[in-house]
Amino acid sequence: MPEAYIVSARRTAGGRRNGRLAGVHPADLGAAVIDAIVAETGVDGAAIDDVIIGCVSQIGEQTFALGRNVVLASTLPDSVPAVTIDRQCGSSQQALHFAAQAVMSGTQDLVIAGGVESMSRVPMGSPMMLAAKAGIGEGPFAKSIQQRYGVESFSQFVGAQMIADKYGFSREQMDAFALDSHRKAATAAEGGAFADEIVPLTVTGPDGETIVHDRDEGVRADASMESIGSVKPLTETGTLSAATASQICDGASGVLVASEAAVKAHGLTPLARVHNLTVTAGDPVIMLEEPIPATQRALSRAGMSIDDIDLFEVNEAFASVPMAWLKATGADPAKLNVNGGAIALGHPLGGTGTKLMATLVHALKRRGLRYGLQTMCEGGGIANVTIVERL
């Protein structure tokens, strides 16, 4: 089977809710990443076979074929096609899977996979809120689904708390995990760990001042157990809080996936080879636990053990998710989210998949390591796993 190579992986620095990126149209966020990838690789834009863009809240400025609008806002010629996909939080990780599968099938040679979410301009849950306001249908969950699972709706907040309760995590343990995320992210930023992946953006602040946005806004270097512990829990009896959940974030990310023929033809230097692509689904109620069986299946299909992997990126949707993943898989905690995670760096929904991949491949390169595994919990009880080999 033909190989698929990641030859560029870039992202914007995360913007806090109503922060530095709030004034940037989501299509322009995605275009900035594409332009950086094209400039970095020197590939003729006309040679790109397709662009696959993940986005969760496809409404307002993120509707009407966002992927195509990202291309039209970029320097790519309008002959380059695009598509927008939604696999909830794993949308751009799935975009990477589709891109790699296209290359491995031999039908395409150069595909950009990425994602974007402007959570300041298009708030989370906007499509459902608009539908409810318009009186369209009875909501996303059919009566047959409600009857099958004994619930009126599915909630990631409920699922995250169910995981915390199932694995016996205390409020203090999850607060400590969140603090560690901020500390690792702050250390990584100060040490230049993100320099090769971040695309600097020139933005205009509310006071008219021009700012270069090149650092993740959500990182709190001064975070403490006291400050994190002072945040109210998400529910009256719960142990999770906003401080132990991923931050609302504006951002975009992308990778360029190339065939071996394209690598040779365009003189490209691969960052990594795609080693395994896995997606699984399970219980939609507890929902966010699916990365555990998905990881086990991916490792089995790749003929690997958890100890063969050098670095892990497990999305910090809530602290309970990667904590449960660590406990169930027996992975080395020192290999997990070594530059911090979404609790500190933000989770721009549809843009997070390739954001994490950008961080993973550059961390492997920086540390001289070989194998990386990325996984993401997704709405509805789905999880993607990608294993890459640094070259």
Stockholm file with secondary structure:
# STOCKHOLM 1.0

chainA/1-391         MPEAYIVSARRTAGGRRNGRLAGVHPADLGAAVIDAIVAETGVDGAAIDDVIIGCVSQIGEQTFALGRNVVLASTLPDSVPAVTIDRQCGSSQQALHFAAQAVMSGTQDLVIAGGVESMSRVPMGSPMMLAAKAGIGEGPFAKSIQQRYGVESFSQFVGAQMIADKYGFSREQMDAFALDSHRKAATAAEGGAFADEIVPLTVTGPDGETIVHDRDEGVRADASMESIGSVKPLTETGTLSAATASQICDGASGVLVASEAAVKAHGLTPLARVHNLTVTAGDPVIMLEEPIPATQRALSRAGMSIDDIDLFEVNEAFASVPMAWLKATGADPAKLNVNGGAIALGHPLGGTGTKLMATLVHALKRRGLRYGLQTMCEGGGIANVTIVERL
#=GR chainA/1-391 SS CCCEEEEEEEECCCEETTSTTTTSCHHHHHHHHHHHHHHHHCCCGGGCCEEEEECSCCSGGGCSSHHHHHHHHSSSCTTSCEEEECCGGGHHHHHHHHHHHHHHTTSCSEEEEEEEEETTTSCTTHHHHHHHHHTCTTCSSCHHHHHHHTCSSCCHHHHHHHHHHHHTCCHHHHHHHHHHHHHHHHHHHHTTTTTTTBCCEEEECTTSCEEEECSCTTCCTTCCHHHHHTSCBSSTTCSCBGGGBCCCEEEEEEEEEEEHHHHHHTTCCCSEEEEEEEEEECCTTTCTTTHHHHHHHHHHHHTCCGGGCSEEEECCSBTHHHHHHHHHHCCCGGGBSTTCCHHHHCCCGGGHHHHHHHHHHHHHHHHTCCEEEEEEEETTTEEEEEEEEEC
#=GC SS_cons         CCCEEEEEEEECCCEETTSTTTTSCHHHHHHHHHHHHHHHHCCCGGGCCEEEEECSCCSGGGCSSHHHHHHHHSSSCTTSCEEEECCGGGHHHHHHHHHHHHHHTTSCSEEEEEEEEETTTSCTTHHHHHHHHHTCTTCSSCHHHHHHHTCSSCCHHHHHHHHHHHHTCCHHHHHHHHHHHHHHHHHHHHTTTTTTTBCCEEEECTTSCEEEECSCTTCCTTCCHHHHHTSCBSSTTCSCBGGGBCCCEEEEEEEEEEEHHHHHHTTCCCSEEEEEEEEEECCTTTCTTTHHHHHHHHHHHHTCCGGGCSEEEECCSBTHHHHHHHHHHCCCGGGBSTTCCHHHHCCCGGGHHHHHHHHHHHHHHHHTCCEEEEEEEETTTEEEEEEEEEC
//
